[in-house]
């Protein structure tokens, strides 16, 4: 351990070290969350959770966004493996990937919405409490 200007609690340091998310896993988590940093991508995923599949134009209309911005966001989500595109002629229809994608995204978005409700602008108090 490095020298600190305060007393070290070896038990807490050991517990934190043992329970911390490994670096590689934290990098994957960070990359996954970075997809949701963009509000449009989060809203697109939410829209796809609410529907079976949608074309770019319908998503843009539902979210009051440009087709170009929706198309770009969908390309990133597709590259990340979260959405799948089905071609029908010139039209592309997007849906969430099969498997565990839907329940995982539902859970993540629900928890992130819970965290957003705690944001100071949402009226949360940042007092020094025991939590």
C-alpha positions as CSV (number, residue, x, y, z in Angstrom):
1,X,0.0,0.0,0.0
2,X,1.1,3.5,-0.6
3,X,1.8,6.0,2.2
4,X,-1.2,8.1,3.0
5,X,-1.5,11.2,5.1
6,X,-4.3,9.5,7.1
7,X,-4.8,6.2,8.9
8,X,-5.4,3.2,6.6
9,X,-8.1,0.7,7.4
10,X,-6.5,-2.5,6.0
11,X,-9.8,-4.5,6.4
12,X,-11.8,-2.0,4.3
13,X,-9.0,-1.7,1.7
14,X,-8.9,-5.5,1.4
15,X,-12.7,-5.8,1.1
16,X,-12.9,-3.1,-1.5
17,X,-10.0,-4.7,-3.5
18,X,-11.7,-8.1,-3.3
19,X,-15.1,-6.8,-4.3
20,X,-14.1,-4.3,-6.9
21,X,-15.1,-4.9,-10.5
22,X,-12.1,-6.2,-12.5
23,X,-10.5,-3.6,-14.8
24,X,-11.5,-5.5,-18.0
25,X,-15.1,-5.9,-16.9
26,X,-15.2,-2.2,-15.9
27,X,-14.0,-1.3,-19.4
28,X,-16.8,-3.4,-21.0
29,X,-19.4,-1.8,-18.6
30,X,-18.1,1.7,-19.5
31,X,-18.3,1.0,-23.2
32,X,-21.9,-0.3,-22.8
33,X,-22.9,2.6,-20.7
34,X,-21.3,5.0,-23.2
35,X,-24.0,3.9,-25.7
36,X,-26.6,5.2,-23.3
37,X,-24.8,8.5,-22.7
38,X,-26.5,9.9,-25.8
39,X,-30.2,10.7,-25.0
40,X,-31.3,9.8,-28.5
41,X,-29.8,6.3,-28.3
42,X,-31.4,5.7,-24.9
43,X,-34.8,6.9,-26.3
44,X,-34.4,4.7,-29.4
45,X,-33.8,1.7,-27.2
46,X,-36.8,2.6,-25.1
47,X,-38.9,2.9,-28.2
48,X,-37.7,-0.5,-29.5
49,X,-38.6,-2.0,-26.1
50,X,-42.1,-0.7,-26.5
51,X,-42.5,-2.1,-30.0
52,X,-41.7,-5.1,-32.0
53,X,-39.8,-3.3,-34.7
54,X,-39.7,0.1,-36.4
55,X,-38.3,1.7,-39.5
56,X,-36.0,4.8,-39.2
57,X,-38.7,7.2,-40.3
58,X,-41.2,5.9,-37.7
59,X,-38.6,6.1,-34.9
60,X,-37.7,9.7,-36.0
61,X,-41.4,10.7,-36.0
62,X,-42.0,9.0,-32.6
63,X,-39.0,10.8,-31.0
64,X,-39.2,14.1,-32.8
65,X,-35.7,13.6,-34.2
66,X,-34.2,13.8,-37.7
67,X,-34.0,10.7,-39.7
68,X,-30.2,11.3,-40.2
69,X,-29.6,11.4,-36.4
70,X,-31.8,8.3,-35.8
71,X,-30.0,6.5,-38.6
72,X,-26.6,7.3,-37.2
73,X,-27.6,6.3,-33.7
74,X,-29.0,3.0,-35.0
75,X,-25.8,2.3,-36.8
76,X,-23.9,2.6,-33.5
77,X,-26.4,0.5,-31.7
78,X,-26.2,-2.1,-34.4
79,X,-22.4,-2.1,-34.4
80,X,-22.5,-2.7,-30.6
81,X,-24.8,-5.7,-31.2
82,X,-27.9,-4.3,-29.4
83,X,-30.2,-3.9,-32.4
84,X,-30.7,-6.0,-35.6
85,X,-31.8,-4.6,-39.0
86,X,-34.1,-6.5,-41.3
87,X,-34.2,-5.3,-44.9
88,X,-37.4,-5.3,-46.9
89,X,-36.7,-3.7,-50.2
90,X,-35.3,-0.3,-49.6
91,X,-36.7,-0.2,-46.1
92,X,-34.8,-1.2,-43.0
93,X,-36.7,-2.3,-39.9
94,X,-34.9,-2.3,-36.5
95,X,-35.6,-4.5,-33.5
96,X,-33.7,-5.4,-30.4
97,X,-31.4,-8.4,-30.7
98,X,-32.8,-11.7,-29.7
99,X,-31.8,-13.5,-26.5
100,X,-31.1,-11.6,-23.2
101,X,-31.0,-8.2,-24.8
102,X,-34.6,-7.2,-24.0
103,X,-34.7,-8.1,-20.3
104,X,-31.2,-6.7,-19.7
105,X,-32.0,-3.4,-21.4
106,X,-35.4,-3.2,-19.6
107,X,-33.5,-3.6,-16.2
108,X,-30.7,-1.2,-17.1
109,X,-33.0,1.5,-18.3
110,X,-35.3,1.1,-15.3
111,X,-32.3,1.5,-12.9
112,X,-30.9,4.4,-14.8
113,X,-34.3,6.1,-14.7
114,X,-34.3,5.5,-10.9
115,X,-30.8,7.1,-10.7
116,X,-32.0,10.1,-12.9
117,X,-34.8,10.7,-10.4
118,X,-32.1,11.2,-7.7
119,X,-30.3,13.9,-9.8
120,X,-30.1,17.2,-7.9
121,X,-32.2,18.9,-10.6
122,X,-34.9,16.3,-9.9
123,X,-35.1,17.6,-6.3
124,X,-32.8,15.2,-4.5
125,X,-31.0,16.5,-1.3
126,X,-27.2,16.2,-1.1
127,X,-26.9,16.4,2.6
128,X,-24.4,14.5,4.7
129,X,-26.3,11.5,5.7
130,X,-25.2,8.0,6.8
131,X,-25.9,6.3,3.4
